[in-house]
């Protein structure tokens, strides 16, 4: 039995600060964009302090070809900037350049309980029947994620629906650390799961999450897809023969139709109810081309800008390095205090 987590503390002592990350484990998808990246930009534009990260150490919890990992990390950074992240206003970097993540991740491996980790549904989904052969890192993933967030005393984390359980675990780790050491050191983070598409589903199966590691490229829209590819993928997306209903309730047992309506709503900045009101009774022969046009109009400028930025990888590396310096300046003193709280001697002259 794992030990019970005790009462949460308040966040009154912590200034509002946002942290979130995306794995460079493949090219980013429409799911990453609508569930995470688009929100990241909104939070930056609201004027909250924002720290965003390409979590390359999370990516290697499953095999990554080294050259591809470098390429995907740069491409991820280009996607952030092309989508509207301004490296002067947000801190943008790759995780492995700031060692505080790995250091605090280890401490949290010693705070988190095996029972908590065993309940993580994402580990069960990713490991499947192969749990004896997956990396230890994949199992410990949520403790490193807690470290990513708490190394900055971040108070809010914008994520897609699939990360909700990991954020609950982050809260549990923060609370247990505070209780174990009798401190009020870590904030209890708040997930921000907002918008009409917090869980974008596969275009081939409306019960499965759209994912960059899905073996079928037809299941997802990649941020690198050109206009023609986006249109084709949407036109070929799995649907059913019924027209769109006149209420959202009518989409209850139609996961593929519901998914396309949600994607339309999120891209247009409307509610799903509004989309249903606009397209009630429409056949997919009408709705899919409208969705394809909207997706191309929203995504094509991002893809074009990504391609431009990718022509100068040295500039991307410079931006990531500068972001890492700024991130380090926040995380280092926090992690140094953690060592002190835990009882580790820090006597080196630096
Ligand atoms: N389908 C999705 N709908 C909404 N949000 C999504 N996110 C991912 N997929 C969807 C959100 O994107 C952020 C970054 O996710 P990640 O790259 O760290 O890992 P993931 O959640 O495991 O995403 P993928 O695409 O499925 O990656 P792989 O295939 O490498 O495992 C998170 O905020 C996530 O919620």
Boltz pocket constraint, residues with backbone or C-beta under 6 A from the ligand:
constraints:
  - pocket:
      binder: B
      contacts: [[A, 21], [A, 22], [A, 23], [A, 24], [A, 25], [A, 26], [A, 29], [A, 30], [A, 31], [A, 32], [A, 33], [A, 34], [A, 35], [A, 36], [A, 158], [A, 159], [A, 160], [A, 161], [A, 162], [A, 163], [A, 197], [A, 198], [A, 199], [A, 200], [A, 201], [A, 209], [A, 210], [A, 211], [A, 212], [A, 213], [A, 214]]
      max_distance: 6.0
